[in-house]
Amino acid sequence: MTGINEKKMIDFKRITPKDKELYESFMPDSEERGCEFSFANLYLWGRQNMAAFGDNVLLFSQFDRRSVYPYPVGDGDKKAAIDAIIEDAEARGIPCRITGLSDNAREKLSQLYPDKFRFHSDEGSYDYVYSIDDLADLKGRKYHSKRNHLARFYESTPNLEVVPLCEGNLHLAKEMTDLWYEEKLSENPDGDFQMEMAALDRAYRHFEELSLVGIMLLSEGKVLAVTIASRITPDTFDVHFEKARAGVNGAYAAVNSEMAKYIRSRFPEVKYLDREEDMGIEGLRRAKKSYHPHHQVRKSWACLLEDGCDY
């Protein structure tokens, strides 16, 4: 018989592509959220688990050798959901880390549990969100150098084709990205590419199940660049992967702009592209800022003071 004071674990189950419809049914349409709450990202990266809890869905993520609880998704009782998370962490004997806190979620958690959590914020985890029109059209003085860079690419690239990804041509995209990783690993054998390689391979294998969309740029039968995204809110797509063949100057800029045009033409209601975080990498930060984001999704994480965790 279970002891009356024994803590209960939540019955989490490993996420599969079949959970997409259930998970997204809990997502409030009006709520802005970070890229980590995209169902595609949940399935593609790390070991992610979920459980329905009233009118919320709870998540338990094992990523980069740490266990965390993303903030509950849904319109249900947040106090009951967080209580269940705290109890689950105690039962597992792990620190209670709650991640993916928007400013509103952080304020809500502070109100529900005054002086119970320590909050941490890292600019490297903030998402860069762009106007889809800005990335598609590159209008105005602030994009002058980008337009010139693109013009040189188009002038030097004969017979360029922008081809939507589908089950019939994913093998071509995979050949190009496999070559990209092979070249990167030959340059840096200790490079940390394994998790990303596994995530992209999953994306190819479950492309339609995850409702992914993407394009590739081809010139004279050669794939120059590939990008893949999915919808995260009614008006926002999240760009998961973007790879360009080494030595093709301007291919990244071109696939970025062409993807914005493609999504805008196929989904005219979409206003924004979330191009995810810079992870504190200075070069990546400069590149993302150079495209003048419309805004950033600020995020923080929390840990119970009694657990004393810094991360």
VEXLO-881604 format. One record per residue (C-alpha): residue number from 1; residue in three letters; x negated, z negated, y. Coordinates in steps of 0.1 Angstrom, whole numbers, plus 5000, padded with zeros to 4 digits. Layout:
<sites>
num = NUM | residu = ala | east = X | up = Z | north = Y
...
</sites>
This chain:
<sites>
num = 1 | residu = met | east = 5000 | up = 5000 | north = 5000
num = 2 | residu = thr | east = 4987 | up = 5009 | north = 5035
num = 3 | residu = gly | east = 4978 | up = 4979 | north = 5055
num = 4 | residu = ile | east = 5000 | up = 4972 | north = 5085
num = 5 | residu = asn | east = 4970 | up = 4974 | north = 5110
num = 6 | residu = glu | east = 4953 | up = 5004 | north = 5093
num = 7 | residu = lys | east = 4948 | up = 5033 | north = 5117
num = 8 | residu = lys | east = 4965 | up = 5066 | north = 5109
num = 9 | residu = met | east = 4948 | up = 5100 | north = 5109
num = 10 | residu = ile | east = 4967 | up = 5130 | north = 5122
num = 11 | residu = asp | east = 4974 | up = 5156 | north = 5095
num = 12 | residu = phe | east = 4953 | up = 5184 | north = 5110
num = 13 | residu = lys | east = 4951 | up = 5217 | north = 5093
num = 14 | residu = arg | east = 4925 | up = 5244 | north = 5097
num = 15 | residu = ile | east = 4937 | up = 5271 | north = 5121
num = 16 | residu = thr | east = 4944 | up = 5306 | north = 5106
num = 17 | residu = pro | east = 4956 | up = 5338 | north = 5122
num = 18 | residu = lys | east = 4991 | up = 5330 | north = 5109
num = 19 | residu = asp | east = 4993 | up = 5300 | north = 5133
num = 20 | residu = lys | east = 4992 | up = 5322 | north = 5164
num = 21 | residu = glu | east = 5029 | up = 5324 | north = 5169
num = 22 | residu = leu | east = 5035 | up = 5287 | north = 5164
num = 23 | residu = tyr | east = 5006 | up = 5277 | north = 5187
num = 24 | residu = glu | east = 5016 | up = 5300 | north = 5215
num = 25 | residu = ser | east = 5052 | up = 5288 | north = 5213
num = 26 | residu = phe | east = 5039 | up = 5255 | north = 5227
num = 27 | residu = met | east = 5021 | up = 5271 | north = 5256
num = 28 | residu = pro | east = 5039 | up = 5266 | north = 5290
num = 29 | residu = asp | east = 5039 | up = 5300 | north = 5308
num = 30 | residu = ser | east = 5032 | up = 5285 | north = 5342
num = 31 | residu = glu | east = 5002 | up = 5264 | north = 5333
num = 32 | residu = glu | east = 4967 | up = 5276 | north = 5341
num = 33 | residu = arg | east = 4943 | up = 5268 | north = 5314
num = 34 | residu = gly | east = 4907 | up = 5273 | north = 5304
num = 35 | residu = cys | east = 4895 | up = 5299 | north = 5280
num = 36 | residu = glu | east = 4890 | up = 5273 | north = 5252
num = 37 | residu = phe | east = 4928 | up = 5272 | north = 5249
num = 38 | residu = ser | east = 4931 | up = 5309 | north = 5240
num = 39 | residu = phe | east = 4943 | up = 5312 | north = 5205
num = 40 | residu = ala | east = 4917 | up = 5339 | north = 5197
num = 41 | residu = asn | east = 4889 | up = 5316 | north = 5209
num = 42 | residu = leu | east = 4903 | up = 5287 | north = 5189
num = 43 | residu = tyr | east = 4902 | up = 5308 | north = 5157
num = 44 | residu = leu | east = 4870 | up = 5327 | north = 5164
num = 45 | residu = trp | east = 4847 | up = 5299 | north = 5174
num = 46 | residu = gly | east = 4837 | up = 5267 | north = 5155
num = 47 | residu = arg | east = 4859 | up = 5247 | north = 5132
num = 48 | residu = gln | east = 4892 | up = 5243 | north = 5148
num = 49 | residu = asn | east = 4922 | up = 5224 | north = 5135
num = 50 | residu = met | east = 4958 | up = 5219 | north = 5148
num = 51 | residu = ala | east = 4989 | up = 5198 | north = 5141
num = 52 | residu = ala | east = 5024 | up = 5199 | north = 5156
num = 53 | residu = phe | east = 5033 | up = 5166 | north = 5173
num = 54 | residu = gly | east = 5068 | up = 5165 | north = 5187
num = 55 | residu = asp | east = 5068 | up = 5190 | north = 5216
num = 56 | residu = asn | east = 5030 | up = 5192 | north = 5217
num = 57 | residu = val | east = 5004 | up = 5208 | north = 5195
num = 58 | residu = leu | east = 4973 | up = 5187 | north = 5190
num = 59 | residu = leu | east = 4938 | up = 5202 | north = 5184
num = 60 | residu = phe | east = 4908 | up = 5188 | north = 5167
num = 61 | residu = ser | east = 4876 | up = 5208 | north = 5172
num = 62 | residu = gln | east = 4843 | up = 5206 | north = 5155
num = 63 | residu = phe | east = 4819 | up = 5226 | north = 5176
num = 64 | residu = asp | east = 4781 | up = 5224 | north = 5180
num = 65 | residu = arg | east = 4780 | up = 5194 | north = 5157
num = 66 | residu = arg | east = 4804 | up = 5174 | north = 5178
num = 67 | residu = ser | east = 4841 | up = 5165 | north = 5172
num = 68 | residu = val | east = 4864 | up = 5166 | north = 5202
num = 69 | residu = tyr | east = 4901 | up = 5166 | north = 5210
num = 70 | residu = pro | east = 4912 | up = 5193 | north = 5235
num = 71 | residu = tyr | east = 4939 | up = 5180 | north = 5258
num = 72 | residu = pro | east = 4974 | up = 5183 | north = 5241
num = 73 | residu = val | east = 4992 | up = 5216 | north = 5246
num = 74 | residu = gly | east = 5029 | up = 5217 | north = 5253
num = 75 | residu = asp | east = 5057 | up = 5200 | north = 5273
num = 76 | residu = gly | east = 5060 | up = 5169 | north = 5251
num = 77 | residu = asp | east = 5052 | up = 5132 | north = 5256
num = 78 | residu = lys | east = 5016 | up = 5131 | north = 5266
num = 79 | residu = lys | east = 5013 | up = 5093 | north = 5263
num = 80 | residu = ala | east = 5024 | up = 5094 | north = 5226
num = 81 | residu = ala | east = 5001 | up = 5124 | north = 5219
num = 82 | residu = ile | east = 4970 | up = 5107 | north = 5235
num = 83 | residu = asp | east = 4979 | up = 5074 | north = 5217
num = 84 | residu = ala | east = 4979 | up = 5094 | north = 5184
num = 85 | residu = ile | east = 4945 | up = 5110 | north = 5193
num = 86 | residu = ile | east = 4930 | up = 5076 | north = 5201
num = 87 | residu = glu | east = 4942 | up = 5062 | north = 5168
num = 88 | residu = asp | east = 4929 | up = 5093 | north = 5149
num = 89 | residu = ala | east = 4895 | up = 5089 | north = 5164
num = 90 | residu = glu | east = 4894 | up = 5052 | north = 5154
num = 91 | residu = ala | east = 4904 | up = 5061 | north = 5119
num = 92 | residu = arg | east = 4877 | up = 5087 | north = 5116
num = 93 | residu = gly | east = 4851 | up = 5063 | north = 5132
num = 94 | residu = ile | east = 4842 | up = 5088 | north = 5159
num = 95 | residu = pro | east = 4842 | up = 5086 | north = 5197
num = 96 | residu = cys | east = 4874 | up = 5098 | north = 5214
num = 97 | residu = arg | east = 4864 | up = 5128 | north = 5235
num = 98 | residu = ile | east = 4892 | up = 5147 | north = 5252
num = 99 | residu = thr | east = 4881 | up = 5180 | north = 5265
num = 100 | residu = gly | east = 4895 | up = 5209 | north = 5285
num = 101 | residu = leu | east = 4910 | up = 5188 | north = 5313
num = 102 | residu = ser | east = 4923 | up = 5207 | north = 5343
num = 103 | residu = asp | east = 4925 | up = 5187 | north = 5375
num = 104 | residu = asn | east = 4961 | up = 5181 | north = 5368
num = 105 | residu = ala | east = 4955 | up = 5169 | north = 5333
num = 106 | residu = arg | east = 4927 | up = 5147 | north = 5345
num = 107 | residu = glu | east = 4950 | up = 5130 | north = 5370
num = 108 | residu = lys | east = 4977 | up = 5126 | north = 5344
num = 109 | residu = leu | east = 4953 | up = 5110 | north = 5319
num = 110 | residu = ser | east = 4940 | up = 5086 | north = 5347
num = 111 | residu = gln | east = 4976 | up = 5076 | north = 5355
num = 112 | residu = leu | east = 4985 | up = 5070 | north = 5318
num = 113 | residu = tyr | east = 4953 | up = 5051 | north = 5310
num = 114 | residu = pro | east = 4940 | up = 5034 | north = 5342
num = 115 | residu = asp | east = 4904 | up = 5024 | north = 5339
num = 116 | residu = lys | east = 4903 | up = 5034 | north = 5302
num = 117 | residu = phe | east = 4883 | up = 5067 | north = 5304
num = 118 | residu = arg | east = 4851 | up = 5078 | north = 5318
num = 119 | residu = phe | east = 4853 | up = 5114 | north = 5332
num = 120 | residu = his | east = 4826 | up = 5140 | north = 5331
num = 121 | residu = ser | east = 4825 | up = 5174 | north = 5349
num = 122 | residu = asp | east = 4800 | up = 5203 | north = 5344
num = 123 | residu = glu | east = 4801 | up = 5233 | north = 5366
num = 124 | residu = gly | east = 4787 | up = 5254 | north = 5338
num = 125 | residu = ser | east = 4820 | up = 5250 | north = 5319
num = 126 | residu = tyr | east = 4842 | up = 5263 | north = 5348
num = 127 | residu = asp | east = 4858 | up = 5297 | north = 5340
num = 128 | residu = tyr | east = 4853 | up = 5326 | north = 5364
num = 129 | residu = val | east = 4887 | up = 5343 | north = 5371
num = 130 | residu = tyr | east = 4888 | up = 5377 | north = 5389
num = 131 | residu = ser | east = 4915 | up = 5398 | north = 5404
num = 132 | residu = ile | east = 4920 | up = 5427 | north = 5380
num = 133 | residu = asp | east = 4923 | up = 5451 | north = 5409
num = 134 | residu = asp | east = 4890 | up = 5439 | north = 5423
num = 135 | residu = leu | east = 4872 | up = 5446 | north = 5390
num = 136 | residu = ala | east = 4890 | up = 5479 | north = 5384
num = 137 | residu = asp | east = 4886 | up = 5494 | north = 5419
num = 138 | residu = leu | east = 4856 | up = 5476 | north = 5434
num = 139 | residu = lys | east = 4870 | up = 5482 | north = 5469
num = 140 | residu = gly | east = 4855 | up = 5469 | north = 5502
num = 141 | residu = arg | east = 4820 | up = 5462 | north = 5515
num = 142 | residu = lys | east = 4814 | up = 5433 | north = 5492
num = 143 | residu = tyr | east = 4814 | up = 5457 | north = 5462
num = 144 | residu = his | east = 4793 | up = 5485 | north = 5479
num = 145 | residu = ser | east = 4762 | up = 5480 | north = 5457
num = 146 | residu = lys | east = 4784 | up = 5478 | north = 5426
num = 147 | residu = arg | east = 4800 | up = 5511 | north = 5434
num = 148 | residu = asn | east = 4767 | up = 5528 | north = 5439
num = 149 | residu = his | east = 4754 | up = 5513 | north = 5407
num = 150 | residu = leu | east = 4784 | up = 5527 | north = 5388
num = 151 | residu = ala | east = 4781 | up = 5561 | north = 5405
num = 152 | residu = arg | east = 4746 | up = 5565 | north = 5392
num = 153 | residu = phe | east = 4757 | up = 5555 | north = 5357
num = 154 | residu = tyr | east = 4786 | up = 5581 | north = 5357
num = 155 | residu = glu | east = 4763 | up = 5608 | north = 5371
num = 156 | residu = ser | east = 4737 | up = 5602 | north = 5344
num = 157 | residu = thr | east = 4761 | up = 5599 | north = 5314
num = 158 | residu = pro | east = 4774 | up = 5632 | north = 5301
num = 159 | residu = asn | east = 4808 | up = 5635 | north = 5285
num = 160 | residu = leu | east = 4817 | up = 5598 | north = 5289
num = 161 | residu = glu | east = 4847 | up = 5587 | north = 5270
num = 162 | residu = val | east = 4867 | up = 5555 | north = 5273
num = 163 | residu = val | east = 4882 | up = 5549 | north = 5239
num = 164 | residu = pro | east = 4906 | up = 5521 | north = 5231
num = 165 | residu = leu | east = 4896 | up = 5500 | north = 5200
num = 166 | residu = cys | east = 4918 | up = 5502 | north = 5170
num = 167 | residu = glu | east = 4915 | up = 5496 | north = 5132
num = 168 | residu = gly | east = 4903 | up = 5532 | north = 5128
num = 169 | residu = asn | east = 4872 | up = 5529 | north = 5150
num = 170 | residu = leu | east = 4862 | up = 5493 | north = 5148
num = 171 | residu = his | east = 4834 | up = 5502 | north = 5124
num = 172 | residu = leu | east = 4818 | up = 5522 | north = 5152
num = 173 | residu = ala | east = 4819 | up = 5493 | north = 5176
num = 174 | residu = lys | east = 4805 | up = 5470 | north = 5149
num = 175 | residu = glu | east = 4776 | up = 5493 | north = 5142
num = 176 | residu = met | east = 4767 | up = 5492 | north = 5179
num = 177 | residu = thr | east = 4770 | up = 5454 | north = 5182
num = 178 | residu = asp | east = 4751 | up = 5448 | north = 5149
num = 179 | residu = leu | east = 4723 | up = 5468 | north = 5164
num = 180 | residu = trp | east = 4725 | up = 5447 | north = 5196
num = 181 | residu = tyr | east = 4720 | up = 5415 | north = 5176
num = 182 | residu = glu | east = 4693 | up = 5430 | north = 5155
num = 183 | residu = glu | east = 4673 | up = 5440 | north = 5186
num = 184 | residu = lys | east = 4678 | up = 5406 | north = 5202
num = 185 | residu = leu | east = 4667 | up = 5388 | north = 5171
num = 186 | residu = ser | east = 4636 | up = 5410 | north = 5168
num = 187 | residu = glu | east = 4627 | up = 5401 | north = 5204
num = 188 | residu = asn | east = 4635 | up = 5364 | north = 5199
num = 189 | residu = pro | east = 4637 | up = 5354 | north = 5162
num = 190 | residu = asp | east = 4646 | up = 5318 | north = 5172
num = 191 | residu = gly | east = 4675 | up = 5330 | north = 5194
num = 192 | residu = asp | east = 4708 | up = 5312 | north = 5189
num = 193 | residu = phe | east = 4730 | up = 5341 | north = 5180
num = 194 | residu = gln | east = 4745 | up = 5331 | north = 5147
num = 195 | residu = met | east = 4777 | up = 5315 | north = 5160
num = 196 | residu = glu | east = 4785 | up = 5344 | north = 5183
num = 197 | residu = met | east = 4778 | up = 5369 | north = 5155
num = 198 | residu = ala | east = 4802 | up = 5351 | north = 5132
num = 199 | residu = ala | east = 4828 | up = 5350 | north = 5160
num = 200 | residu = leu | east = 4826 | up = 5387 | north = 5167
num = 201 | residu = asp | east = 4827 | up = 5395 | north = 5130
num = 202 | residu = arg | east = 4860 | up = 5375 | north = 5127
num = 203 | residu = ala | east = 4873 | up = 5394 | north = 5157
num = 204 | residu = tyr | east = 4867 | up = 5427 | north = 5140
num = 205 | residu = arg | east = 4883 | up = 5415 | north = 5107
num = 206 | residu = his | east = 4914 | up = 5401 | north = 5124
num = 207 | residu = phe | east = 4917 | up = 5424 | north = 5154
num = 208 | residu = glu | east = 4954 | up = 5432 | north = 5150
num = 209 | residu = glu | east = 4964 | up = 5398 | north = 5138
num = 210 | residu = leu | east = 4949 | up = 5382 | north = 5169
num = 211 | residu = ser | east = 4965 | up = 5407 | north = 5192
num = 212 | residu = leu | east = 4931 | up = 5416 | north = 5205
num = 213 | residu = val | east = 4926 | up = 5446 | north = 5228
num = 214 | residu = gly | east = 4893 | up = 5464 | north = 5237
num = 215 | residu = ile | east = 4876 | up = 5496 | north = 5246
num = 216 | residu = met | east = 4843 | up = 5512 | north = 5239
num = 217 | residu = leu | east = 4823 | up = 5537 | north = 5260
num = 218 | residu = leu | east = 4811 | up = 5568 | north = 5242
num = 219 | residu = ser | east = 4788 | up = 5595 | north = 5253
num = 220 | residu = glu | east = 4780 | up = 5625 | north = 5230
num = 221 | residu = gly | east = 4791 | up = 5605 | north = 5199
num = 222 | residu = lys | east = 4770 | up = 5574 | north = 5208
num = 223 | residu = val | east = 4787 | up = 5540 | north = 5215
num = 224 | residu = leu | east = 4772 | up = 5527 | north = 5247
num = 225 | residu = ala | east = 4793 | up = 5495 | north = 5252
num = 226 | residu = val | east = 4821 | up = 5475 | north = 5237
num = 227 | residu = thr | east = 4844 | up = 5448 | north = 5251
num = 228 | residu = ile | east = 4872 | up = 5427 | north = 5235
num = 229 | residu = ala | east = 4899 | up = 5405 | north = 5252
num = 230 | residu = ser | east = 4932 | up = 5389 | north = 5246
num = 231 | residu = arg | east = 4961 | up = 5375 | north = 5267
num = 232 | residu = ile | east = 4958 | up = 5338 | north = 5276
num = 233 | residu = thr | east = 4987 | up = 5335 | north = 5300
num = 234 | residu = pro | east = 5015 | up = 5359 | north = 5310
num = 235 | residu = asp | east = 4994 | up = 5372 | north = 5340
num = 236 | residu = thr | east = 4958 | up = 5366 | north = 5326
num = 237 | residu = phe | east = 4936 | up = 5382 | north = 5300
num = 238 | residu = asp | east = 4905 | up = 5364 | north = 5286
num = 239 | residu = val | east = 4874 | up = 5386 | north = 5280
num = 240 | residu = his | east = 4858 | up = 5373 | north = 5248
num = 241 | residu = phe | east = 4830 | up = 5397 | north = 5241
num = 242 | residu = glu | east = 4810 | up = 5423 | north = 5261
num = 243 | residu = lys | east = 4780 | up = 5441 | north = 5247
num = 244 | residu = ala | east = 4761 | up = 5472 | north = 5259
num = 245 | residu = arg | east = 4734 | up = 5492 | north = 5243
num = 246 | residu = ala | east = 4699 | up = 5483 | north = 5255
num = 247 | residu = gly | east = 4683 | up = 5507 | north = 5280
num = 248 | residu = val | east = 4715 | up = 5522 | north = 5293
num = 249 | residu = asn | east = 4714 | up = 5512 | north = 5329
num = 250 | residu = gly | east = 4749 | up = 5505 | north = 5343
num = 251 | residu = ala | east = 4767 | up = 5503 | north = 5309
num = 252 | residu = tyr | east = 4777 | up = 5467 | north = 5315
num = 253 | residu = ala | east = 4791 | up = 5474 | north = 5350
num = 254 | residu = ala | east = 4810 | up = 5504 | north = 5336
num = 255 | residu = val | east = 4826 | up = 5487 | north = 5307
num = 256 | residu = asn | east = 4836 | up = 5458 | north = 5329
num = 257 | residu = ser | east = 4853 | up = 5481 | north = 5354
num = 258 | residu = glu | east = 4868 | up = 5504 | north = 5327
num = 259 | residu = met | east = 4883 | up = 5474 | north = 5308
num = 260 | residu = ala | east = 4900 | up = 5462 | north = 5340
num = 261 | residu = lys | east = 4915 | up = 5496 | north = 5344
num = 262 | residu = tyr | east = 4926 | up = 5498 | north = 5308
num = 263 | residu = ile | east = 4943 | up = 5464 | north = 5308
num = 264 | residu = arg | east = 4960 | up = 5471 | north = 5342
num = 265 | residu = ser | east = 4974 | up = 5504 | north = 5329
num = 266 | residu = arg | east = 4986 | up = 5490 | north = 5296
num = 267 | residu = phe | east = 4998 | up = 5457 | north = 5309
num = 268 | residu = pro | east = 5008 | up = 5462 | north = 5346
num = 269 | residu = glu | east = 5020 | up = 5426 | north = 5349
num = 270 | residu = val | east = 4985 | up = 5412 | north = 5344
num = 271 | residu = lys | east = 4968 | up = 5401 | north = 5377
num = 272 | residu = tyr | east = 4936 | up = 5384 | north = 5365
num = 273 | residu = leu | east = 4907 | up = 5386 | north = 5341
num = 274 | residu = asp | east = 4891 | up = 5353 | north = 5329
num = 275 | residu = arg | east = 4855 | up = 5361 | north = 5322
num = 276 | residu = glu | east = 4848 | up = 5326 | north = 5309
num = 277 | residu = glu | east = 4819 | up = 5302 | north = 5318
num = 278 | residu = asp | east = 4783 | up = 5307 | north = 5328
num = 279 | residu = met | east = 4771 | up = 5278 | north = 5306
num = 280 | residu = gly | east = 4747 | up = 5267 | north = 5333
num = 281 | residu = ile | east = 4725 | up = 5298 | north = 5328
num = 282 | residu = glu | east = 4713 | up = 5307 | north = 5362
num = 283 | residu = gly | east = 4710 | up = 5344 | north = 5357
num = 284 | residu = leu | east = 4745 | up = 5345 | north = 5342
num = 285 | residu = arg | east = 4758 | up = 5324 | north = 5371
num = 286 | residu = arg | east = 4744 | up = 5349 | north = 5396
num = 287 | residu = ala | east = 4759 | up = 5378 | north = 5378
num = 288 | residu = lys | east = 4793 | up = 5363 | north = 5376
num = 289 | residu = lys | east = 4793 | up = 5353 | north = 5413
num = 290 | residu = ser | east = 4781 | up = 5387 | north = 5423
num = 291 | residu = tyr | east = 4816 | up = 5400 | north = 5413
num = 292 | residu = his | east = 4833 | up = 5376 | north = 5437
num = 293 | residu = pro | east = 4857 | up = 5356 | north = 5415
num = 294 | residu = his | east = 4892 | up = 5351 | north = 5428
num = 295 | residu = his | east = 4890 | up = 5314 | north = 5417
num = 296 | residu = gln | east = 4874 | up = 5292 | north = 5391
num = 297 | residu = val | east = 4892 | up = 5271 | north = 5365
num = 298 | residu = arg | east = 4877 | up = 5236 | north = 5370
num = 299 | residu = lys | east = 4874 | up = 5216 | north = 5338
num = 300 | residu = ser | east = 4862 | up = 5181 | north = 5328
num = 301 | residu = trp | east = 4862 | up = 5160 | north = 5297
num = 302 | residu = ala | east = 4868 | up = 5123 | north = 5291
num = 303 | residu = cys | east = 4856 | up = 5096 | north = 5268
num = 304 | residu = leu | east = 4870 | up = 5061 | north = 5262
num = 305 | residu = leu | east = 4849 | up = 5036 | north = 5281
num = 306 | residu = glu | east = 4847 | up = 5014 | north = 5250
num = 307 | residu = asp | east = 4831 | up = 5043 | north = 5231
num = 308 | residu = gly | east = 4803 | up = 5046 | north = 5256
num = 309 | residu = cys | east = 4796 | up = 5083 | north = 5249
num = 310 | residu = asp | east = 4777 | up = 5105 | north = 5274
num = 311 | residu = tyr | east = 4786 | up = 5135 | north = 5253
</sites>
